[in-house]
Amino acid sequence: MIEIAGLTKRFGRDRAVDDLSFEVHPGRVTGFLGPNGAGKTTTMRLIVGLERPTAGRALVDGLPYQKIDKPLTRVGALLDAAAVHGGRRADQHLRWLAASNGLSRDRIAPLLERVGLGGVRKRIGVYSLGMKQRLGIAAALLGDPPVLILDEPVNGLDAEGVKWTRDLLRSLAAEGRTVLVSSHLMSEMAITADHLIVIARGRLVADVPTAEFVRPGMSLEDVYLEAVGGMS
């Protein structure tokens, strides 16, 4: 489980995250929504220890990320698909990550096949954004973690790739994993997410099952825009 309690992050005088509290539970896909600049990416970076909170806490299974032994086996994260060494091949990138956490290399080839990169031998630097997203998902799954945190994982993917990602996320949740995913594609979140966390200006707007958030005669996008309209 992911637990966010009173989480605040200031950058100078600006509050990117403002006294935010919510929980992300296993066995479901939780969509993380909000306008540009709402604090979604900052919150995810706080969860995985890439930022230090000004106040409050972000815990995974009761521990801050920095205290988790072999974190790739507990938390898989994709926050920036472009943040990879362009001179390496996909298998080399995953071998480097495996070595950093003392993991076996046995999962690398099957994972690359699973994400559609099994036969790709070229350097990552010439990958399309969609290919980098697939590699990032493979990296997140490398340690077979029970918790997954994915920031805009369908950016750059074609329609087939979006559906593939949707099916993957739902299958991972069905295995009992905790899945937190942000996206700007409201129509996709409406059919992918079981639960929604909506924020604006770093503050919580809604924490509710998707089916309860969407009202009859209105799309998820309509309800979302109404919910954040007074805060964005």
C-alpha positions in Angstrom: 0.0 0.0 0.0 1.0 3.6 -0.6 0.2 6.0 2.2 0.4 9.8 1.7 -0.2 11.8 4.9 0.0 15.6 5.2 2.4 15.7 2.4 3.7 19.1 1.5 6.5 20.2 -0.8 7.6 23.8 -1.3 9.8 25.2 -3.9 10.7 28.6 -2.6 7.4 30.3 -1.9 5.4 28.0 -4.1 3.6 24.9 -2.8 3.7 22.2 -5.4 2.0 19.8 -3.0 -0.1 21.2 -0.2 -1.1 19.0 2.8 -2.0 16.1 0.6 -3.4 12.8 2.1 -4.6 9.7 0.4 -4.0 5.9 0.3 -3.5 3.7 -2.8 -4.6 0.1 -2.1 -3.7 -3.2 -3.8 -5.8 -5.1 -6.2 -7.0 -2.1 -8.3 -5.7 0.5 -10.8 -5.8 3.9 -9.2 -5.8 6.8 -11.6 -4.0 10.0 -10.5 -5.5 13.0 -12.2 -5.0 16.8 -12.2 -4.3 19.7 -14.5 -0.8 20.5 -15.6 1.2 21.8 -12.6 -1.3 20.2 -10.1 1.6 18.4 -8.3 1.1 14.8 -9.7 4.7 14.3 -10.8 6.1 16.0 -7.7 4.0 13.7 -5.5 5.3 10.6 -7.4 8.9 11.9 -7.0 8.3 12.3 -3.3 7.0 8.7 -3.0 10.2 7.3 -4.6 12.6 9.5 -2.7 13.6 11.8 -5.6 12.4 14.8 -3.6 12.4 15.5 0.1 9.1 16.6 1.6 8.8 19.9 3.4 6.3 18.3 5.7 4.3 15.1 6.0 5.2 11.6 4.8 5.0 9.3 1.8 5.3 5.6 2.7 5.3 2.3 0.8 4.2 -0.6 3.0 4.9 1.5 6.0 8.4 2.6 5.0 9.9 5.7 3.3 11.4 4.7 0.0 15.0 5.4 1.2 14.7 2.7 3.9 13.5 -0.1 1.5 16.1 -2.8 0.9 16.4 -3.6 -2.8 13.7 -1.1 -3.7 13.2 -2.5 -7.3 11.7 -5.6 -5.6 9.2 -3.5 -3.7 8.4 -0.5 -6.0 8.6 -0.3 -9.8 8.5 3.3 -11.1 8.3 5.0 -14.5 8.5 8.7 -14.1 10.5 9.9 -17.2 10.8 7.5 -20.1 13.6 9.7 -21.6 15.8 9.4 -18.6 18.0 6.6 -19.9 21.5 6.3 -21.3 21.1 6.7 -25.1 24.2 4.8 -25.9 23.0 1.5 -24.4 20.8 -1.2 -25.8 17.6 -2.2 -23.9 19.1 -5.4 -22.5 22.2 -3.5 -21.3 20.0 -0.9 -19.6 18.1 -3.7 -17.7 21.3 -5.6 -16.8 22.7 -2.4 -15.2 19.4 -2.0 -13.2 19.5 -5.6 -12.2 23.1 -5.4 -11.0 22.2 -2.3 -8.9 19.7 -4.3 -6.8 21.4 -7.7 -6.9 18.7 -9.2 -9.2 19.0 -12.1 -11.5 19.3 -11.4 -15.2 16.9 -14.2 -16.0 13.8 -11.9 -16.2 15.4 -9.5 -18.8 14.8 -11.4 -22.0 11.2 -12.4 -21.1 10.4 -8.9 -20.0 11.7 -7.4 -23.3 9.5 -9.9 -25.2 6.5 -9.0 -23.0 6.8 -5.2 -23.8 7.5 -5.8 -27.5 11.2 -5.0 -27.6 12.6 -8.6 -27.7 14.0 -8.3 -31.2 15.3 -4.7 -31.0 19.1 -4.4 -31.0 19.5 -0.7 -31.7 20.7 1.9 -29.2 18.1 3.6 -26.9 19.1 7.0 -28.2 17.3 6.3 -31.5 14.1 4.9 -29.9 10.8 6.6 -30.4 9.0 7.9 -27.3 6.7 5.0 -27.4 9.6 2.5 -27.5 11.1 4.3 -24.5 7.8 4.0 -22.6 7.8 0.3 -23.2 11.4 0.0 -22.0 10.5 2.1 -18.9 7.6 -0.3 -18.2 10.0 -3.3 -18.5 12.4 -1.6 -16.0 9.5 -1.0 -13.6 8.6 -4.7 -13.7 12.2 -5.9 -13.5 12.1 -6.7 -9.7 8.6 -8.2 -9.9 7.4 -5.5 -7.4 4.0 -5.4 -5.7 3.8 -1.7 -6.1 3.9 0.2 -9.4 4.0 4.0 -10.0 3.7 5.1 -13.6 3.6 8.8 -14.7 1.9 9.2 -18.1 2.9 5.7 -19.4 0.9 5.9 -22.6 2.4 9.1 -23.9 3.8 8.5 -27.3 2.0 5.1 -27.8 -0.2 4.3 -30.7 -3.7 3.0 -30.2 -2.5 -0.6 -30.0 0.1 0.4 -27.4 -2.5 2.2 -25.3 -4.7 -0.8 -25.3 -1.7 -3.0 -24.5 -0.8 -0.8 -21.5 -4.4 -0.8 -20.3 -4.6 -4.6 -20.4 -1.2 -4.8 -18.6 -2.2 -2.5 -15.8 -5.5 -4.3 -15.2 -3.8 -7.7 -15.2 -1.1 -6.4 -12.7 -3.9 -5.1 -10.4 -5.7 -8.4 -10.7 -2.6 -10.1 -9.4 -3.0 -8.1 -6.2 -0.5 -5.4 -7.0 -0.9 -1.7 -6.1 -1.0 0.3 -9.3 -0.9 4.2 -9.3 -0.9 5.7 -12.8 -1.3 9.3 -14.0 -2.7 10.2 -17.4 -4.1 13.1 -19.3 -6.3 10.7 -21.4 -9.6 11.0 -19.6 -11.4 8.5 -21.8 -8.6 6.0 -21.1 -8.8 6.5 -17.4 -12.5 6.0 -17.5 -12.1 2.4 -18.7 -8.7 1.6 -17.0 -8.9 3.0 -13.5 -11.0 1.4 -10.7 -10.4 4.3 -8.4 -9.5 8.0 -8.9 -7.3 10.4 -6.9 -7.9 14.0 -8.3 -5.7 16.9 -7.2 -5.5 20.6 -8.2 -2.8 23.1 -7.0 -1.3 20.3 -4.9 -4.5 19.7 -2.9 -7.0 16.8 -2.9 -10.2 17.3 -4.9 -11.5 13.8 -5.0 -10.7 10.3 -3.7 -13.4 8.0 -5.0 -14.2 4.9 -7.1 -14.4 5.8 -10.8 -18.0 4.5 -11.1 -19.0 7.0 -8.3 -17.1 9.9 -9.8 -18.7 9.7 -13.2 -22.3 10.9 -13.2 -25.1 9.8 -15.6 -25.0 11.8 -18.9 -21.5 13.2 -18.3 -18.1 11.9 -19.4 -15.2 11.5 -17.0 -13.6 14.6 -18.7 -16.7 16.7 -18.0 -16.9 15.7 -14.3 -13.1 16.2 -13.9 -13.2 19.7 -15.4 -16.1 20.6 -13.2 -14.3 19.2 -10.1 -11.0 21.1 -10.7 -12.5 24.2 -12.2 -12.6 26.1 -9.0 -9.1 25.3 -8.0 -7.0 25.2 -11.2 
